[in-house]
Amino acid sequence: MALKISVPGKIILFGEHAVVYGKAAIAASVNLRSDVVLSPCKSEEVRIAFAALDLVACWPLKKLQDISKMKYVDINNPMPLSDTQLEDLVQIAAMGKDRSNVKLQAVLIFLYFYVSVASSHKDCTAQQNLLSGLLVSVTTQLPIAAGLGSSASFNVALAAALLLQHGYVGGVDMKKVVNTCTFIDDEWIWNEGDLDLINKWAFEGERIVHGTPSGIDNSVACFGGAIKFQNKTITHLGQIPNLQILVTSTGIPKNTKTLVAKVKERKDMMPDVFGPIMEAVEGVTAQCLLSFEELKNNSPTQKDSFKILETLIDINQNLLQAMGVSHHRLNRICEITLKHGLHSKLTGAGGGGCTYTLITPATSADDLEKVQVELCSEGFECFLANICSNGVTCHRT
């Protein structure tokens, strides 16, 4: 019986870059999702197919059994891979040694998670018995390397699938999961401990991709909804409404490390200039939370709250431009949408990647269609989406 897990992407609404300097950032899940399907098979091999990466890889079980004999892994407290362990996985992957290669990153994450499930058993016989033939299929609605949390979505989905398959979350094994009534509306119901464990493993996967991740992306993907992130502390937010947005991809890959370094260089050079910019971003974030609360509570001033949010989006975008992290293609999206009365800002690191555009009750279907047509005519890719969607979800198949 196959097991299907789906996980949302994420979008940073306000506060990117300023968050590096102790200011708050607001991020939310977005209902563009990644799916991982695990299908047990009788063959003595493990195969993964990731269509968006044009990736198909396969290994005989014997080869994976050899690396599963690594030291005992505490399933409840995953640790970063050592350099030696990572190098072993690179050799098994046989896809070169460029660890910035997204295909290699995906394979390393899969191999790490897969063999760790077996290595969490102290009994070597149990380890090898848990290594069985498996087909892994990965699909995603998220553009890759565009700042929408595609790697976190993959990490959470894969961690959840493997942990659930072997009974480390849910308290039951896979055969019982698919045959019991612990589904509501065909969706598995997780407990808090399940989600915490999935999130821990997903964070370790994010280390392979990003080196020193903040934890924002995997937390949003795992828990869904929205969070405030400040000084490495994550606060789950309940006051953000389920808003509709238009996500537009420039098709230009972003490099987060380079852009963060660029802002730091400028801030160090001109602290008296960049200090107030960061303070202004924090003010934008604080005001947006107040507006979200009014919208969530169906305040009589809802119309004013949407106008305030639109203004905050414009201000935050201008502040990001002042930091030097926008791009002429991002600016062009903002120009096109503003021409149609809509307000947009970059999301994430900038330098490419994506923007989001707020869709309000005042946005007409005609204006929305026209803006999408014009954006697509200039080579951009658009996705209508909602924020604050459900987090990691297990479906009947």
GIFEN-V794123 format. One record per pair of residues at least 24 apart in sequence whose C-alpha atoms are under 10 Angstrom apart, sorted by the first residue. I is the first residue (numbers start at 1). J is the second residue. D is the distance in whole Angstrom. If there is no record, write none. Layout:
I/J/D + I/J/D
//
This chain:
1/38/9 + 1/39/7 + 1/40/7 + 1/41/10 + 1/174/8 + 1/175/8 + 1/178/7 + 1/179/10 + 1/396/10 + 1/397/8 + 2/37/7 + 2/38/6 + 2/39/4 + 2/40/7 + 2/41/10 + 2/134/10 + 2/135/9 + 2/136/10 + 2/165/10 + 2/174/9 + 2/175/10 + 2/178/9 + 2/395/10 + 2/396/8 + 2/397/6 + 3/36/8 + 3/37/6 + 3/38/5 + 3/39/7 + 3/40/9 + 3/136/10 + 3/161/7 + 3/162/9 + 3/164/9 + 3/165/8 + 3/174/8 + 3/175/10 + 3/177/9 + 3/178/8 + 3/394/8 + 3/395/7 + 3/396/7 + 3/397/7 + 4/35/7 + 4/36/6 + 4/37/4 + 4/38/7 + 4/39/9 + 4/136/10 + 4/137/9 + 4/138/10 + 4/157/9 + 4/158/10 + 4/160/10 + 4/161/7 + 4/393/8 + 4/394/6 + 4/395/5 + 4/396/7 + 4/397/7 + 5/33/10 + 5/34/8 + 5/35/6 + 5/36/5 + 5/37/6 + 5/38/9 + 5/138/10 + 5/154/10 + 5/156/9 + 5/157/6 + 5/158/8 + 5/159/10 + 5/160/7 + 5/161/6 + 5/162/10 + 5/164/10 + 5/187/10 + 5/188/9 + 5/392/7 + 5/393/6 + 5/394/4 + 5/395/6 + 5/396/9 + 5/397/10 + 6/32/10 + 6/33/6 + 6/34/6 + 6/35/4 + 6/36/6 + 6/37/9 + 6/138/10 + 6/139/9 + 6/140/9 + 6/153/8 + 6/154/9 + 6/156/9 + 6/157/6 + 6/158/9 + 6/160/9 + 6/161/9 + 6/221/10 + 6/222/10 + 6/390/10 + 6/391/8 + 6/392/6 + 6/393/5 + 6/394/6 + 6/395/8 + 7/31/9 + 7/32/8 + 7/33/5 + 7/34/5 + 7/35/7 + 7/36/9 + 7/140/9 + 7/150/10 + 7/152/9 + 7/153/5 + 7/154/8 + 7/155/9 + 7/156/7 + 7/157/6 + 7/158/10 + 7/160/10 + 7/218/10 + 7/220/10 + 7/221/6 + 7/222/7 + 7/223/9 + 7/224/8 + 7/389/10 + 7/390/8 + 7/391/6 + 7/392/5 + 7/393/6 + 7/394/9 + 8/32/6 + 8/33/4 + 8/34/6 + 8/35/9 + 8/140/9 + 8/141/9 + 8/142/9 + 8/148/9 + 8/149/8 + 8/150/9 + 8/152/9 + 8/153/6 + 8/154/9 + 8/156/9 + 8/157/9 + 8/218/10 + 8/220/8 + 8/221/5 + 8/222/8 + 8/223/9 + 8/224/7 + 8/225/10 + 8/387/10 + 8/388/9 + 8/389/7 + 8/390/7 + 8/391/6 + 8/392/7 + 8/393/9 + 9/33/6 + 9/34/8 + 9/140/9 + 9/141/9 + 9/142/7 + 9/143/10 + 9/147/9 + 9/148/6 + 9/149/5 + 9/150/6 + 9/151/9 + 9/152/8 + 9/153/6 + 9/154/9 + 9/217/8 + 9/218/9 + 9/220/8 + 9/221/6 + 9/222/10 + 9/224/9 + 9/387/10 + 9/389/9 + 9/391/9 + 10/142/10 + 10/147/8 + 10/148/5 + 10/149/5 + 10/150/8 + 10/152/9 + 10/153/8 + 10/216/9 + 10/217/6 + 10/218/9 + 10/219/9 + 10/220/6 + 10/221/6 + 10/224/9 + 10/225/9 + 10/226/9 + 10/347/10 + 10/348/10 + 10/387/8 + 10/388/9 + 10/389/10 + 11/147/7 + 11/148/6 + 11/149/7 + 11/216/10 + 11/217/9 + 11/220/9 + 11/221/10 + 11/226/9 + 11/247/9 + 11/346/10 + 11/347/7 + 11/348/7 + 11/354/9 + 11/355/9 + 11/356/8 + 11/387/8 + 11/388/10 + 12/147/9 + 12/148/8 + 12/149/10 + 12/216/9 + 12/217/9 + 12/226/10 + 12/227/10 + 12/228/10 + 12/346/9 + 12/347/5 + 12/348/6 + 12/349/9 + 12/355/10 + 12/356/9 + 13/226/10 + 13/285/9 + 13/288/9 + 13/313/9 + 13/316/10 + 13/345/9 + 13/346/9 + 13/347/7 + 13/348/8 + 13/355/10 + 13/356/8 + 13/387/10 + 14/228/10 + 14/281/8 + 14/282/9 + 14/284/7 + 14/285/6 + 14/286/9 + 14/288/8 + 14/289/10 + 14/312/9 + 14/313/8 + 14/316/7 + 14/317/9 + 14/345/9 + 14/346/9 + 14/347/8 + 14/348/9 + 15/228/10 + 15/229/9 + 15/230/10 + 15/278/9 + 15/280/10 + 15/281/6 + 15/282/7 + 15/283/9 + 15/284/8 + 15/285/6 + 15/286/10 + 15/316/8 + 15/320/9 + 15/347/9 + 15/348/9 + 16/260/10 + 16/278/10 + 16/281/9 + 16/282/10 + 16/285/10 + 16/316/9 + 16/320/8 + 16/346/9 + 16/347/7 + 16/348/6 + 16/349/7 + 16/350/9 + 17/256/10 + 17/259/9 + 17/260/7 + 17/263/8 + 17/264/9 + 17/278/8 + 17/281/9 + 17/320/8 + 17/323/9 + 17/325/9 + 17/348/8 + 17/349/7 + 17/350/9 + 18/230/10 + 18/260/10 + 18/263/9 + 18/274/10 + 18/275/10 + 18/277/8 + 18/278/5 + 18/279/8 + 18/280/9 + 18/281/7 + 18/282/7 + 18/320/9 + 18/323/10 + 19/214/10 + 19/229/8 + 19/230/6 + 19/231/8 + 19/232/9 + 19/278/9 + 19/281/9 + 19/282/9 + 20/214/9 + 20/230/9 + 20/231/8 + 20/232/9 + 20/260/8 + 20/263/10 + 20/264/9 + 20/278/10 + 21/230/9 + 21/231/8 + 21/264/9 + 21/275/10 + 21/278/8 + 21/279/10 + 22/229/9 + 22/230/6 + 22/231/5 + 22/232/8 + 22/278/9 + 22/282/9 + 23/229/8 + 23/230/6 + 23/231/7 + 23/278/7 + 23/279/8 + 23/280/10 + 23/281/8 + 23/282/6 + 23/283/9 + 23/285/9 + 24/227/10 + 24/228/6 + 24/229/6 + 24/230/5 + 24/231/8 + 24/232/10 + 24/233/10 + 24/234/10 + 24/281/9 + 24/282/6 + 24/283/9 + 24/284/10 + 24/285/7 + 24/286/8 + 25/216/10 + 25/227/8 + 25/228/6 + 25/229/5 + 25/230/7 + 25/231/10 + 25/234/10 + 25/281/9 + 25/282/8 + 25/284/10 + 25/285/7 + 25/286/9 + 26/216/9 + 26/226/7 + 26/227/6 + 26/228/5 + 26/229/7 + 26/230/9 + 26/234/10 + 26/235/10 + 26/236/10 + 26/237/9 + 26/285/7 + 26/286/10 + 26/288/9 + 26/289/9 + 27/216/8 + 27/217/8 + 27/219/10 + 27/220/7 + 27/225/9 + 27/226/6 + 27/227/6 + 27/228/7 + 27/229/8 + 27/236/10 + 27/237/10 + 27/347/10 + 27/348/10 + 27/387/9 + 27/388/9 + 28/216/9 + 28/217/9 + 28/219/10 + 28/220/6 + 28/221/9 + 28/223/10 + 28/224/7 + 28/225/6 + 28/226/4 + 28/227/6 + 28/228/9 + 28/236/10 + 28/237/9 + 28/240/9 + 28/242/10 + 28/386/10 + 28/387/6 + 28/388/6 + 28/389/8 + 29/148/9 + 29/149/9 + 29/217/9 + 29/219/9 + 29/220/6 + 29/221/6 + 29/222/9 + 29/223/9 + 29/224/5 + 29/225/6 + 29/226/6 + 29/227/9 + 29/386/8 + 29/387/5 + 29/388/5 + 29/389/6 + 29/390/8 + 29/391/7 + 30/142/10 + 30/148/8 + 30/149/10 + 30/220/9 + 30/221/9 + 30/224/8 + 30/225/9 + 30/226/10 + 30/242/10 + 30/243/10 + 30/244/9 + 30/245/9 + 30/247/10 + 30/384/10 + 30/385/6 + 30/386/6 + 30/387/4 + 30/388/6 + 30/389/6 + 30/390/9 + 30/391/9 + 31/141/9 + 31/142/10 + 31/224/9 + 31/244/10 + 31/384/9 + 31/385/6 + 31/386/6 + 31/387/7 + 31/388/8 + 31/389/5 + 31/390/8 + 31/391/9 + 32/140/8 + 32/141/5 + 32/142/6 + 32/143/9 + 32/148/9 + 32/150/10 + 32/153/10 + 32/247/10 + 32/383/8 + 32/384/9 + 32/385/7 + 32/386/8 + 32/387/9 + 32/389/9 + 33/139/9 + 33/140/6 + 33/141/6 + 33/142/7 + 33/149/10 + 33/150/9 + 33/153/7 + 33/154/9 + 33/157/10 + 33/221/9 + 33/389/10 + 33/391/10 + 33/392/10 + 34/138/7 + 34/139/6 + 34/140/4 + 34/141/6 + 34/142/7 + 34/150/8 + 34/151/10 + 34/152/10 + 34/153/6 + 34/154/6 + 34/155/10 + 34/156/9 + 34/157/7 + 34/158/10 + 34/221/10 + 34/392/10 + 35/137/8 + 35/138/6 + 35/139/5 + 35/140/6 + 35/141/9 + 35/153/9 + 35/154/8 + 35/157/7 + 35/158/9 + 35/392/10 + 35/393/9 + 35/394/10 + 36/136/7 + 36/137/6 + 36/138/5 + 36/139/7 + 36/140/9 + 36/153/10 + 36/154/8 + 36/155/10 + 36/156/10 + 36/157/6 + 36/158/6 + 36/159/10 + 36/160/9 + 36/161/7 + 36/162/10 + 36/394/10 + 37/135/8 + 37/136/6 + 37/137/5 + 37/138/7 + 37/139/9 + 37/157/9 + 37/158/9 + 37/161/8 + 37/394/10 + 37/395/10 + 37/397/9 + 38/134/7 + 38/135/6 + 38/136/5 + 38/137/7 + 38/138/9 + 38/158/9 + 38/161/7 + 38/162/8 + 38/165/8 + 39/133/9 + 39/134/6 + 39/135/5 + 39/136/6 + 39/137/8 + 40/132/8 + 40/133/6 + 40/134/5 + 40/135/6 + 40/136/9 + 40/165/10 + 41/132/8 + 41/133/5 + 41/134/5 + 41/135/7 + 42/132/8 + 42/133/6 + 42/134/8 + 43/132/8 + 43/133/6 + 43/134/8 + 43/135/10 + 44/131/9 + 44/132/7 + 44/133/5 + 44/134/9 + 45/131/9 + 45/132/8 + 45/133/5 + 45/134/7 + 45/135/8 + 46/111/10 + 46/114/10 + 46/131/9 + 46/132/8 + 46/133/5 + 46/134/5 + 46/135/6 + 46/136/8 + 47/133/8 + 47/134/6 + 47/135/5 + 47/136/6 + 47/137/8 + 48/106/10 + 48/107/8 + 48/110/8 + 48/134/8 + 48/135/6 + 48/136/5 + 48/137/6 + 48/138/8 + 49/107/10 + 49/135/8 + 49/136/6 + 49/137/5 + 49/138/6 + 49/139/9 + 50/103/9 + 50/106/9 + 50/107/10 + 50/136/8 + 50/137/6 + 50/138/5 + 50/139/6 + 50/140/9 + 51/137/8 + 51/138/7 + 51/139/6 + 51/140/8 + 52/103/10 + 52/138/8 + 52/139/7 + 52/140/7 + 52/141/9 + 52/142/9 + 52/143/8 + 52/144/8 + 53/102/8 + 53/103/6 + 53/106/9 + 53/138/10 + 53/139/9 + 53/140/10 + 53/144/8 + 54/103/8 + 55/102/10 + 55/103/7 + 55/104/9 + 55/106/9 + 55/107/9 + 55/138/10 + 56/103/9 + 56/107/10 + 56/136/10 + 56/137/9 + 57/93/8 + 57/94/10 + 57/95/10 + 57/103/10 + 57/107/8 + 57/136/10 + 58/93/9 + 58/107/10 + 58/134/10 + 58/135/9 + 59/92/8 + 59/93/9 + 59/111/10 + 59/133/10 + 60/132/10 + 60/133/9 + 61/128/9 + 61/131/7 + 61/132/7 + 61/133/7 + 61/134/10 + 62/128/9 + 62/131/9 + 63/92/8 + 64/89/10 + 64/92/8 + 64/111/8 + 64/114/9 + 64/115/7 + 64/128/9 + 64/131/8 + 64/132/10 + 65/115/8 + 65/118/9 + 65/119/10 + 65/124/10 + 65/127/8 + 65/128/6 + 65/129/9 + 65/130/10 + 65/131/7 + 65/132/10 + 66/115/10 + 66/128/9 + 67/92/9 + 67/111/9 + 67/112/10 + 67/115/7 + 67/116/10 + 67/119/9 + 68/111/10 + 68/112/9 + 68/114/9 + 68/115/5 + 68/116/7 + 68/117/9 + 68/118/6 + 68/119/6 + 68/120/9 + 68/124/9 + 68/127/7 + 68/128/8 + 68/131/9 + 69/115/9 + 69/116/10 + 69/118/9 + 69/119/7 + 69/122/10 + 69/123/10 + 69/124/7 + 69/127/8 + 69/128/9 + 70/115/9 + 70/116/9 + 70/118/10 + 70/119/7 + 70/120/10 + 70/124/10 + 71/116/10 + 71/119/7 + 71/120/9 + 71/121/10 + 71/122/9 + 72/116/9 + 72/118/9 + 72/119/5 + 72/120/6 + 72/121/7 + 72/122/6 + 72/123/9 + 72/124/10 + 72/127/10 + 73/115/10 + 73/116/6 + 73/117/8 + 73/118/9 + 73/119/5 + 73/120/4 + 73/121/8 + 73/122/8 + 74/116/9 + 74/117/9 + 74/119/8 + 74/120/6 + 74/121/8 + 74/122/10 + 75/116/8 + 75/117/7 + 75/118/10 + 75/119/9 + 75/120/6 + 75/121/9 + 75/163/9 + 75/168/8 + 75/197/8 + 75/200/10 + 75/201/9 + 76/120/9 + 76/168/9 + 76/196/9 + 76/197/7 + 76/198/9 + 76/200/8 + 76/201/9 + 77/197/8 + 77/200/8 + 77/201/8 + 78/113/10 + 78/116/9 + 78/120/10 + 78/197/9 + 78/200/7 + 78/201/6 + 78/202/10 + 78/203/9 + 78/204/7 + 79/200/9 + 79/201/9 + 79/203/10 + 79/204/7 + 80/201/10 + 80/203/9 + 80/204/6 + 80/205/9 + 80/207/8 + 80/208/9 + 81/112/8 + 81/204/8 + 81/205/10 + 81/207/9 + 81/208/9 + 85/112/9 + 86/111/10 + 86/112/8 + 86/208/9 + 99/208/8 + 99/209/8 + 100/208/9 + 100/209/7 + 100/210/9 + 101/209/9 + 102/144/9 + 102/145/9 + 102/151/9 + 102/209/8 + 104/209/10 + 105/151/9 + 105/205/9 + 105/206/10 + 105/208/7 + 105/209/6 + 105/210/10 + 106/151/8 + 106/154/8 + 106/155/9 + 106/205/9 + 106/208/9 + 106/209/8 + 108/205/9 + 108/208/8 + 108/209/9 + 109/151/10 + 109/154/9 + 109/155/7 + 109/158/9 + 109/159/9 + 109/202/9 + 109/204/9 + 109/205/6 + 109/206/9 + 109/207/9 + 109/208/7 + 109/209/9 + 110/136/9 + 110/154/10 + 110/155/9 + 110/158/7 + 110/159/9 + 110/162/10 + 110/205/9 + 112/204/9 + 112/205/8 + 112/208/10 + 113/155/9 + 113/158/8 + 113/159/7 + 113/162/8 + 113/163/9 + 113/201/8 + 113/202/9 + 113/204/9 + 113/205/8 + 114/158/9 + 114/159/9 + 114/162/7 + 114/163/9 + 116/162/10 + 117/159/10 + 117/162/7 + 117/163/7 + 117/165/10 + 117/166/8 + 117/168/9 + 118/166/9 + 130/166/8 + 136/161/10 + 141/383/9 + 142/383/9 + 143/249/8 + 143/251/8 + 143/253/10 + 143/353/9 + 143/354/9 + 143/381/9 + 144/251/9 + 144/253/8 + 144/353/9 + 145/251/9 + 145/252/9 + 145/253/6 + 145/254/7 + 145/255/9 + 145/256/10 + 145/352/10 + 145/353/7 + 145/354/10 + 146/248/10 + 146/249/7 + 146/250/8 + 146/251/8 + 146/252/7 + 146/253/6 + 146/254/6 + 146/255/9 + 146/347/9 + 146/348/8 + 146/349/9 + 146/350/9 + 146/351/10 + 146/352/7 + 146/353/4 + 146/354/6 + 146/355/10 + 147/217/9 + 147/249/9 + 147/253/9 + 147/254/7 + 147/255/9 + 147/256/9 + 147/346/10 + 147/347/7 + 147/348/5 + 147/349/7 + 147/350/8 + 147/352/9 + 147/353/6 + 147/354/7 + 147/355/9 + 148/217/8 + 148/247/9 + 148/249/10 + 148/347/8 + 148/348/8 + 148/353/8 + 148/354/8 + 148/355/10 + 149/216/9 + 149/217/6 + 149/218/8 + 149/220/9 + 149/221/8 + 149/348/9 + 150/217/9 + 150/218/10 + 150/221/9 + 151/202/9 + 151/205/9 + 151/206/7 + 151/208/10 + 151/209/8 + 151/210/9 + 151/217/9 + 151/218/9 + 151/221/10 + 152/199/10 + 152/202/7 + 152/203/8 + 152/205/8 + 152/206/6 + 152/209/9 + 152/215/9 + 152/216/9 + 152/217/6 + 152/218/5 + 152/219/8 + 152/220/9 + 152/221/7 + 152/222/9 + 153/202/9 + 153/206/10 + 153/217/8 + 153/218/7 + 153/219/10 + 153/220/9 + 153/221/6 + 153/222/8 + 153/391/10 + 153/392/9 + 154/202/8 + 154/205/9 + 154/206/10 + 154/218/9 + 154/221/9 + 155/198/9 + 155/199/9 + 155/201/8 + 155/202/5 + 155/203/8 + 155/204/9 + 155/205/6 + 155/206/7 + 155/209/10 + 155/218/8 + 155/221/9 + 155/222/9 + 156/195/10 + 156/198/6 + 156/199/7 + 156/200/9 + 156/201/8 + 156/202/5 + 156/203/8 + 156/205/9 + 156/206/9 + 156/217/10 + 156/218/7 + 156/219/9 + 156/220/10 + 156/221/7 + 156/222/6 + 156/223/10 + 156/391/9 + 156/392/7 + 157/198/9 + 157/202/8 + 157/221/9 + 157/222/8 + 157/391/10 + 157/392/7 + 157/393/8 + 157/394/9 + 158/198/9 + 158/201/9 + 158/202/8 + 158/205/10 + 159/197/9 + 159/198/6 + 159/199/8 + 159/200/9 + 159/201/6 + 159/202/6 + 159/203/10 + 159/204/10 + 159/205/9 + 160/194/9 + 160/195/8 + 160/197/9 + 160/198/6 + 160/199/9 + 160/201/9 + 160/202/9 + 160/222/9 + 160/392/8 + 160/393/9 + 160/394/8 + 161/198/9 + 161/392/10 + 161/393/10 + 161/394/8 + 162/198/10 + 163/194/9 + 163/197/9 + 163/198/8 + 163/201/9 + 164/194/9 + 164/198/9 + 164/394/9 + 168/194/8 + 168/197/9 + 168/198/10 + 169/193/8 + 169/194/5 + 169/195/8 + 169/196/10 + 169/197/8 + 169/198/8 + 170/194/7 + 170/195/10 + 177/394/10 + 177/396/9 + 178/395/9 + 178/396/7 + 178/397/9 + 179/396/9 + 183/394/9 + 183/395/8 + 183/396/8 + 184/395/10 + 185/395/9 + 185/396/9 + 186/393/10 + 186/394/8 + 186/395/6 + 186/396/6 + 186/397/9 + 187/392/10 + 187/393/6 + 187/394/5 + 187/395/5 + 187/396/7 + 188/392/9 + 188/393/6 + 188/394/5 + 188/395/6 + 188/396/8 + 189/392/10 + 189/393/8 + 189/394/8 + 189/395/10 + 190/392/9 + 190/393/8 + 190/394/9 + 192/223/9 + 195/219/9 + 195/222/7 + 195/223/7 + 195/391/9 + 195/392/8 + 196/222/9 + 196/223/9 + 198/222/7 + 198/223/10 + 198/392/9 + 199/223/8 + 199/392/10 + 210/256/9 + 210/257/9 + 211/257/10 + 219/391/9 + 220/388/9 + 220/389/10 + 220/390/10 + 220/391/7 + 220/392/9 + 221/389/9 + 221/390/9 + 221/391/6 + 221/392/7 + 222/390/9 + 222/391/5 + 222/392/5 + 222/393/9 + 223/388/10 + 223/389/9 + 223/390/7 + 223/391/5 + 223/392/7 + 223/393/10 + 224/387/9 + 224/388/6 + 224/389/6 + 224/390/5 + 224/391/4 + 224/392/7 + 224/393/10 + 225/387/7 + 225/388/4 + 225/389/6 + 225/390/6 + 225/391/7 + 226/387/8 + 226/388/6 + 226/389/9 + 227/388/10 + 228/285/9 + 228/289/10 + 237/289/9 + 237/388/10 + 238/292/10 + 238/293/9 + 238/296/9 + 238/388/10 + 239/289/8 + 239/290/9 + 239/291/9 + 239/292/6 + 239/293/5 + 239/294/8 + 239/295/8 + 239/296/6 + 239/297/8 + 240/288/10 + 240/289/8 + 240/290/10 + 240/291/9 + 240/292/5 + 240/293/6 + 240/294/9 + 240/295/8 + 240/296/6 + 240/297/10 + 240/387/9 + 240/388/8 + 241/292/7 + 241/293/8 + 241/294/9 + 241/295/7 + 241/296/5 + 241/297/9 + 241/298/10 + 241/386/10 + 241/387/8 + 241/388/7 + 242/292/10 + 242/295/10 + 242/296/9 + 242/386/6 + 242/387/6 + 242/388/6 + 242/389/8 + 243/292/10 + 243/295/10 + 243/296/10 + 243/358/8 + 243/359/8 + 243/360/8 + 243/361/10 + 243/385/9 + 243/386/6 + 243/387/6 + 243/388/8 + 243/389/10 + 244/356/10 + 244/357/9 + 244/358/7 + 244/359/6 + 244/360/7 + 244/361/10 + 244/384/7 + 244/385/6 + 244/386/4 + 244/387/7 + 244/388/10 + 245/344/9 + 245/355/10 + 245/356/6 + 245/357/5 + 245/358/5 + 245/359/5 + 245/360/9 + 245/383/8 + 245/384/6 + 245/385/5 + 245/386/6 + 245/387/7 + 246/342/10 + 246/344/9 + 246/355/8 + 246/356/6 + 246/357/5 + 246/358/7 + 246/359/7 + 246/368/9 + 246/371/10 + 246/372/9 + 246/382/7 + 246/383/6 + 246/384/5 + 246/385/6 + 246/386/8 + 247/344/9 + 247/346/10 + 247/347/9 + 247/354/7 + 247/355/6 + 247/356/5 + 247/357/6 + 247/358/9 + 247/381/8 + 247/382/6 + 247/383/5 + 247/384/6 + 247/385/7 + 247/386/10 + 248/330/9 + 248/333/8 + 248/344/10 + 248/346/9 + 248/353/9 + 248/354/5 + 248/355/5 + 248/356/6 + 248/357/8 + 248/372/9 + 248/375/8 + 248/376/9 + 248/380/7 + 248/381/6 + 248/382/4 + 248/383/6 + 248/384/9 + 249/329/10 + 249/330/9 + 249/333/9 + 249/346/10 + 249/352/8 + 249/353/6 + 249/354/4 + 249/355/7 + 249/356/9 + 249/375/10 + 249/379/9 + 249/380/6 + 249/381/5 + 249/382/6 + 249/383/8 + 250/327/10 + 250/328/10 + 250/329/6 + 250/330/7 + 250/332/10 + 250/333/8 + 250/351/10 + 250/352/6 + 250/353/6 + 250/354/6 + 250/355/8 + 250/375/10 + 250/378/10 + 250/379/8 + 250/380/5 + 250/381/7 + 250/382/9 + 251/329/9 + 251/352/7 + 251/353/6 + 251/354/8 + 251/379/9 + 251/380/7 + 251/381/8 + 252/327/10 + 252/329/9 + 252/330/10 + 252/350/10 + 252/351/8 + 252/352/5 + 252/353/6 + 252/354/9 + 253/350/9 + 253/351/8 + 253/352/6 + 253/353/6 + 253/354/9 + 254/348/9 + 254/349/7 + 254/350/7 + 254/351/6 + 254/352/5 + 254/353/6 + 254/354/9 + 255/349/7 + 255/350/8 + 255/351/7 + 255/352/8 + 255/353/9 + 256/325/10 + 256/348/8 + 256/349/5 + 256/350/8 + 256/351/8 + 257/349/9 + 258/325/10 + 258/349/9 + 258/351/9 + 259/323/10 + 259/324/8 + 259/325/6 + 259/326/10 + 259/349/7 + 259/350/7 + 259/351/7 + 260/325/9 + 260/349/7 + 260/350/10 + 262/323/9 + 262/324/8 + 262/325/8 + 263/320/10 + 263/322/10 + 263/323/6 + 263/324/7 + 263/325/8 + 264/323/9 + 266/323/8 + 266/324/9 + 267/323/9 + 273/323/10 + 274/319/10 + 274/322/9 + 274/323/8 + 277/316/10 + 277/319/7 + 277/320/9 + 277/322/8 + 277/323/8 + 278/319/8 + 278/320/10 + 278/323/9 + 280/315/9 + 280/316/8 + 280/319/8 + 281/312/9 + 281/315/8 + 281/316/6 + 281/317/10 + 281/319/7 + 281/320/9 + 282/316/10 + 283/312/10 + 283/316/10 + 284/309/9 + 284/311/10 + 284/312/6 + 284/313/8 + 284/315/8 + 284/316/7 + 285/312/8 + 285/313/10 + 285/316/9 + 287/312/8 + 288/312/7 + 288/313/9 + 302/361/10 + 303/360/9 + 303/361/9 + 303/362/9 + 306/358/9 + 306/359/9 + 306/360/7 + 306/361/9 + 306/362/9 + 307/343/10 + 307/360/9 + 309/343/9 + 309/358/8 + 309/360/10 + 310/341/10 + 310/342/8 + 310/343/6 + 310/344/8 + 310/345/10 + 310/357/9 + 310/358/7 + 310/359/9 + 310/360/9 + 311/343/8 + 311/344/10 + 312/343/9 + 312/344/10 + 312/345/10 + 313/343/7 + 313/344/6 + 313/345/6 + 313/346/9 + 313/356/9 + 313/357/9 + 313/358/8 + 314/338/10 + 314/343/7 + 314/344/7 + 314/345/7 + 315/345/9 + 316/344/10 + 316/345/7 + 316/346/9 + 317/343/10 + 317/344/8 + 317/345/5 + 317/346/7 + 317/347/9 + 317/355/10 + 318/345/9 + 320/345/9 + 320/346/8 + 320/347/10 + 320/349/10 + 320/350/8 + 321/345/10 + 321/346/10 + 321/350/9 + 324/350/9 + 324/351/9 + 325/349/7 + 325/350/5 + 325/351/5 + 325/352/9 + 326/350/5 + 326/351/5 + 326/352/7 + 326/353/10 + 327/351/5 + 327/352/6 + 327/353/9 + 328/352/9 + 329/353/10 + 329/354/10 + 329/355/10 + 329/378/10 + 329/380/9 + 330/354/7 + 330/355/7 + 330/380/10 + 331/355/9 + 332/375/9 + 332/378/9 + 333/357/9 + 333/371/10 + 333/374/10 + 333/375/7 + 333/378/9 + 333/380/8 + 336/371/7 + 336/372/9 + 336/374/8 + 336/375/7 + 336/378/10 + 337/367/9 + 337/368/9 + 337/370/9 + 337/371/6 + 337/372/9 + 337/374/9 + 337/375/8 + 338/371/9 + 339/367/10 + 339/371/9 + 340/366/10 + 340/367/6 + 340/368/8 + 340/370/8 + 340/371/7 + 341/367/8 + 341/368/10 + 341/371/10 + 342/367/9 + 342/368/9 + 342/371/9 + 354/380/10 + 354/381/9 + 354/382/9 + 355/382/10 + 356/382/10 + 356/383/9 + 356/384/10 + 356/385/10 + 357/384/10 + 359/384/9 + 359/385/10 + 359/386/10
//
